[in-house]
């Protein structure tokens, strides 16, 4: 079931194939649908939003029912077991503590000749969070998106999530939202929810940034509204790459591969190892652990289509292949994981050692689990407070500083044919000749 590859060229080809797994020939058709949704909601607001909710989610709602009420939020706490509530609160505290360390600081530098330069960081006014829902429950996604926004200083955090068939929302999701500081919650999902956040309706406010994962329709909608609003990233199916040596336990590695595979039939689960016996042991363990697995369909399909065990000669070769793939999650299940870190250039998150399964990062450690996928770790990073912030440059010149820079600025402005740029400096510099004469 878990294919084993021992040839270097075959390994590279396999990793390219897996990385390209999201290239869907039917995406253009889906994009046409999404564009119609966006245009309709931009034109008709709540009326179109309710129509698409009935059409796509099979839930009939009125505009007054879109926003979750205070009574529903209070009732959610009664439905969540104390053990889960404790876990949500512990995760919230861990995530907040980590992101507090990442808040960028404004600064000002006083240079020679009366020049002052700096950066001033401010949060966006409104953040929109998309949380997948319906049959699923993702309180961890709520925390990973809402907590950084709150830490960044966003005043109004608006969450959308698709309802169940009866119109209700998952209690754990509602509790997590309250614990994380979400301002308001709306029972709507899909591309129509993204459109509502991007353009605003009579009920749902327009936001500045949209974050959170979703299906292909949500992802396409985020791509199409980018520019009208900011977005966190365009997330694809989840993936894990594990580098392991002979010190790894086959049962641990198999469980970690399946932890990724159970997400989605398109999830990727890859092992690169210097130990051929380990690769074969992991393949056996995967089959054993799939026996009776409640999500066997998803996990088995993922392993068959996008799972692989690659055998290499050295850990250096393993790191090279990993960098070519640029995984979302990278586990280093080796004797000395820190020795391998300097060789890793591209990875969304790195998990070090045999006692650090990727699930630790998914739920509790603190660093964000919203990570770049499909090779995007070559140029992108995890969601963080920076997603919900921007900076303004601070520039001040004294009279003396402007006089000193006057000729250089005028020369550059005139070279570009921008006469008034040049004049705006010359007029402020007494005694400067007209450089256009």
C-alpha positions, 0 to 999 in steps of 0.5 A: 500500500505504501510504495517504497522507492530506492532510486534517486531520480524516481524519488524526485519524480515522485515528489514532483508528482505529489506536489502537483496533485492539486492541479485540477482540470476542472478548476476553471469550471469551479472558478466560473461558479465562484465568480457568479457567486461573488458578483451576485453577492456584491450586487444583492447582498443578503438576498443572494447570500441566503439564496446560495446558503439554501442552494449549496448548504441546504439550509433555509435561513432568514437574514435575522438568523445569520448572526449567532445569538448570545443565548446560543453562545451561552448554551454552547458552554453547557454542551462542551465537556469540562475536559474539552473546555480545559483543553481549549483554554490551555491551547488558547493560552499557549497560542497567545503566549507564542504570538505575543513574542512575535508582535512587531515593534514600531521604531524610530531612528534619529540619523545625522543631519536632522533625518528621522526614519522609522516604521509604525505598525498598526492592526487592521480594523476588521478581520474575517475568519473562515472556519470549516464546519457543517459535519466537521468540528475545528475548534483548533482552527478557530484558535489558530486564526482568532488568537493572532488577530486578537494579539495583533490588536484587531478591534473587530473579529468576524467569524463565518462558519457553515451550519449543520443541516438544522442550522445549528453550529458546533458547540466546541467551535462556538466556545473556542471563538468566545475564548479567543475573543471573536466579536461576532459569528455568522452561520454561513460558509462557502464562497458566499461567506468569503464574498460577504466578508470581502464586500459586506452585506446589510448583515455581515460587515466588510473586513480588511483581511480574510484568513482560514482554510476551506474547500476549493470553492473557498480557496478560489473565492479568496484568490478572486477577492484578493486586492479588495481585501487581504488574505492569509494564503491559498491553502491546499491539501495537508502534507507531512514529510518525515525524515527518519533514521534507524532510531525511529519507531515504525509504529510512531512513523506510521501513526504520524503518516496516517495522522496526515492521511486521515485529513483528506484523500488528497493529503500527502504522507511521505517518509524519507529514510536512510534505513530500508528495514524501517521503510518496510516496517512502516509500510507494514504498520500503516496497514495494521493501523488502518485496520478498523480505522474510523476514517479508513476511506480517506486515509487509505486513498491518501496513502495509495495515491500520495503516500511514499517511502523513499530510501536514501543513503544519507540524511544530507540526501534526505534534506535535499529531497525535503527542500525540493518538496518544501513540505508544510509539516516536516518531522525529523525523527532522527537521533540528532535532529538539531544537527539536521536543522541547518540543512533545512531551507524550506518547511512550514513547521519543523518538528524535532525528535521522536517525542514531537508528533505533528499533532503537538503543533496542530493543537497545543504547542503555540506556533500556528498550524495554518502553514504554506502547502504545495511547495509554498514554503519556498517563499511563504510562512505560517499565519501570524500576527503579521497577517493582521498588521501593516506598517507605515514608514515614518520619514522626516527631513530637516531643512538642512537635510533636504538642502543636502539631498536636493541636487540628488533628488532633482537629478533623479526626478528629472531623469524620470521626466517628473518635473514637479517632483524636482520643483517640490524640492527646489522650491524648499531649498533657497539658493538652489538653481532651477535644474530645468533651465 
